Amino acid sequence: MSETREFQAESKELLQLMINSIYSNKEIFLRELISNASDAIDKYKYEELTSEGKVPGKSYEIWLEPNKANRTLTITDNGIGMTKDELISNLGTIAHSGSKEFLEKIKEAKEKNEFDIIGQFGVGFYSAFIVADSVEVHTKSINDEHGYVFTSDGKSSYTIDEEDLSESGTKIVLHLRENSDDENFDKYLENYEIESLVKKYSDFVRYPIKMKVMEKVSSKNEEDKDLTDNQEEKEVVKTLNSMIPLWKKNKKNVTEEELNSFYKANFMDYEDPLLAINLNVEGVVNFNSLVFIPSHIPYDLYSQNYEKGLKLYIKGIYIKEKAHELVPDYLKFIKGLVDTNDLSLNISREMLQEDPRLKKISETIETKVISNLKDLKNNDYDKYLKFYSLYGEHLMFGIYSSYGFKKNVLADLLVFNSLNSDKEIDLKKYKDEMKEGQKYIYYASGKTVDSIKLLPEIEKFKKDGVNVLFLTKNIDEFAFQMMNEYEKIPFKNITEHDKDALSEEEKSDLEVKEAENKELLDNMKEALGDKVDKVAISTKLVDSPVCISTQNGLSLNMEQTINEIPGDEKAKASKVLEINPNHELFKAISEFKGDKEAIKKYSDVLYNEAMLLEGFDIEDKTSFIKNLNELMLKALKK
């Protein structure tokens, strides 16, 4: 008996909202319908396993059948099927009296980015209307003696008729829309397109997805002694999906070669990954994951268009290409996938519902990646150094962006070039090799290792045999500021003007020298104006006459880095010009301490010399050259 039901007045608005707003990618209709078919088989299989033999087992299959003559695409499963009431409830959702409320809830959920309400309405089926102007659903439930056919154009009404069906399952027939200038719907009837979509979205559905195709097969000519192959076309059944994904195999049975091949094939890389991590996690959340660290920096890693994230599968169904929620920003370079049965999805499977289990997966992956990197560092240090040369600054960013919260997790992964080592060392090695009585972990920052080695402040550390870490990335010093210390040993920038590092004897000696040279120091400060905040006697110089130190925590490198950021308020380091009291140049200048004009020229030359040694350009080159020439000429005339 045929029954026609009218859609409510707002149904068209709802359908258009789903098709045009929620489903932004037309090709996902096949993913949705295959997903529904897989779910239906899951339900049948559950009934079979729990029915104590009352529900017979089957060879579970999903079939796809394109028909170019009729312009139809048919998706068939032998799952649990639907009763008449379930048809109305699951497929006719927008037809019942709650559709107005449903529409309002969808709008409200979309505005708030909350999608808990959507999953219960089964509207994944309505993605069919993205490509079809009418749909037939032929179905029989294991709980009903009758079969039914549901027919609708998705506009004004739908019809349900009884149908004589022998076995449980569901067959969905899509009558494709007419082609337009903007869209070619005929492509969904082509075998290669269907195979491509299954491979992309549903490759790891646990049940075989089959389709009849014409393929060339070999035929032996018995009369030909050489048994030459003849090629002829025959209809064959082809399974389109692989069903058993690499990440669900026992880890012991997965080789490194398989992981490398999988990575290159699925992530469009021509090189093996630097590191492959195979995870099978059981606990609060169960999931499988493959995570890869590329052996070279992705070409677009630093572009604005780069998207972090892992591919997401749920029950083997491809859901999202870049699930950014699964990857912390500082690990954005990792690639891979996650497959879980435990997550909820929104109406389109294109945006993930807020779910604490998602956060748990992300945290577990982060922990496993860090653990594997520590193992790599301990077991293959040279390979780890290659990793660090590529991605070390991202670990530093992890410390900085977390305001030091992740320092205990990441500190032991940091490695640095240093004054006393030919090879990069970590913080633990630095600590273990500290001099007796050494209070600080010393570091210096600059653009390159060679430029840091030219710093005048390095001289005293060379003389005393104290090691200095070299920080060459912009982020390094900012991260050190957030860390503040390593295992209760504070960090100290060697260019910092700080008397705390001096012994009482050194402090006393410094106070005497500054008192003796107060007039000279004051006149030099006056000559330099606001270029420096102070001129002082240095305790850190050995051979060089002068250097620039900073105070109050902002170094010259940090100042430059901050000021290179467009739009930010300009930063200004507090500079101290330090003079070496044991240098012959200081002794010579001291003779002019009352001659302010001469002191002005000497001060300008010394300041610019110090800035050059620190690795920075001279701002007023004309004035520097003029003063330098005058002083040389004056010296030559003596």
Disulfide bonds with the S-S distance in Angstrom:
none
